[in-house]
Amino acid sequence: MEYVLSVALFAISSSVTPGPNNIMVMTSGLNFGVRKSLPLLIGISLGFTIMLLLVGLGFSQLFDLFPHLTLTIKIAGTAYLLYLAGLIARSSRIEVVNKQTKQFGFMKGMLFQWVNAKAWVVAIGAISAFTTVGGHYISQNLIIAATFFLYCFLALVFGYCLVHFFAVISKNLLIYVGLTYRCHYY
């Protein structure tokens, strides 16, 4: 149970940090709405899960040949994430010039993972941190992938419900404010 909780906390912390996936989904949501952005989000979730499984299976061979490689990958991944954090901390305000005109869909979200540097760092970091050489590597890999997918699914459902909740609240608030305004000034 502690193992799954550790993987879940890693999934949460790596998913909420800024990265290309979050920026794509946010931009799509702003330009096209939440409902039309769901295929992109589902594609990203499924694409990353598949990437995690394939990276895990591929790295199992490398870790068997070179057991010290896990420490090297952990250090390199940590250094890269710290470098990205430094870039974000020192970045200046960006002016938005053009709106996104064409919506990204399921396949683009799914395939984008293979060129997403953060996805690679997170996948390699998760596999190297939460698997043991010579242990139950395939079952550990499946647990990691299932945990990430479950988190993505729950975040998707929760986020969608939250958007609808705030939409209803804001609509009711606008109606209340409008009625109050009419009662006091008419």
N, C-alpha and C positions, 0 to 999 in steps of 0.2 A: 504494500500500500504506500509506503514512504517513497518507493521508486516511482510509482505513477504520479504521486503528488509533486515530486521534484521535476518530472518531465512536464507536468501541467503548468507549474510555475514558470519553467523555462519557455514553454509555448506562449504563455500569456505575456511575459516580459519581452520576448522577441517579436511578438505580433503587434504590440502597441507602440513600439518605437518607430520613428519616421523612416520611411523607405519607399522605394518605387511603387510597391503594391498599394500602400496606403494613399499615396499621392494620386495614383490612377483612379482608385475607387472614389476618393473624395472629389476629384475633378469631374468624374462621370456623374456622381450624385448631384453635384451642383449644376451641371449643364443639362442633364437628361432626367433627373429625378431618381428617387430610391428604387422604385419598382423596375425601371429600365436598366438599372445598374446591377441588379441581382445576378444576371448571367455572368457578368464579369467577375463578381465576387465568388460565385460558385466555381467558375473556371480556375481562379487563383487558388482556391482552397483545394480543389481536386488535383490541380497541377502540382502544387507543392507537396501534397501527400504522395503522389506518384514519384516525384523527384526524391523525396526522403527515402522511399522504399528502394529505389534503384541505386541511389548513392550509398545507402546502407549495405546493400548486397555487394556492390562493387568494392567498397572499403573493407568489407570482411576479408576479402582476398588480400588486400594490401596490409591489413593489420596482422594477418597470420604470417605474412612474410617479414614485415618490419614492425614489431611490437612497439618500438620507441616512437613511431610515427604519430601516435595519438597525442603525445605531449607536444610535439612540434606543431601539429595542427591546432591544438588548443592555444598555444602561445601566439601563433600567426593570426588566428581568428580574433583573439582578444585585442591584439595590436591593431588590426584592421578596423574593428568596431570603435576603438578609442580614437583612431585617426578620423573616422567618419564623424564621431561625436565632436571632435575638435573643429572640423570643417563646418558643422552645423552651428556650433557656438560662435564662430567668427564670421558667419555669413551675414550679408547685409540684406536689406529689404528688397524683394524682387517685385518689379512691376509686371502685372499681367497685361499682355498686349493683345492676344487673340484668344477667343474662346475655342474650346475643342469642338470641331465641327462634325467629326465622324465618331460614332460610339464604338468602344471596344466591346467585344462580345465574349462568349464562353471560351472559344478556341484561342483567341488572342490572350486572354487571361491565363489560360492553361499553359500555352507555349511560352509565354513571357518569362516563366520561372527559370527557364534554361539560360537566359541571358541576364538575369537579375543577380547582381553581385551579393546583395544582402541575403537572398534566398540561399545561395551557395554557402555563405558563411554560416548561416543558421543551420542548414541541413548538415554540413560537415561538423559544426560544433555540437549539435545534438547527438549525432552518431558517435563522435569521439568521446563525448562526455558521459553518455548514458549506456554505453555498451562495454562489455568486458571481453578481452581477447580470450578465445577458447571456450567461453561460456556458452550460454544459450543465445547465441548471437541472432539467429533468425527470429526467435520469439521476442527478444528485446527490440529488434528492429520493427517488428509488427506492432508492439506496444507503443513505441515512439510515434510511428506513423498514425496509428489509431487515435492516440491522445491529441496529436496536432489536428487531425481531421475533426474529432469530436469538439475540440475547442473552437475551431473555425465554424462548425455548424451551429454550436450554441451561441457564439458571438453574432452570427448572422441572424438567427431567430430573435435573440434579445435586442439587437440593434434595430431590426425591422419593427418589432413590437414597440420599442422606445420611440421611434419616429412617428408611428401612428398615435401613440399615447400623447406626445407633444402636439401633434397636429390637432387632435380632438380638444386638448386643453386650450391651445391658442385660439381655436375656432370659438369655443365656448367663452373664452375671455373677451374676444372681440365682440361677440354678441352681447355679453354683459356690459361692457364698456359702452357700446352703442346704445343699449337700452337706458343705461344710467344717464348718458349724455342727453338723450331725448327727454327723459323725465325731468331733468333739472333745467333744461334750456328751452323747452317748448311748452 
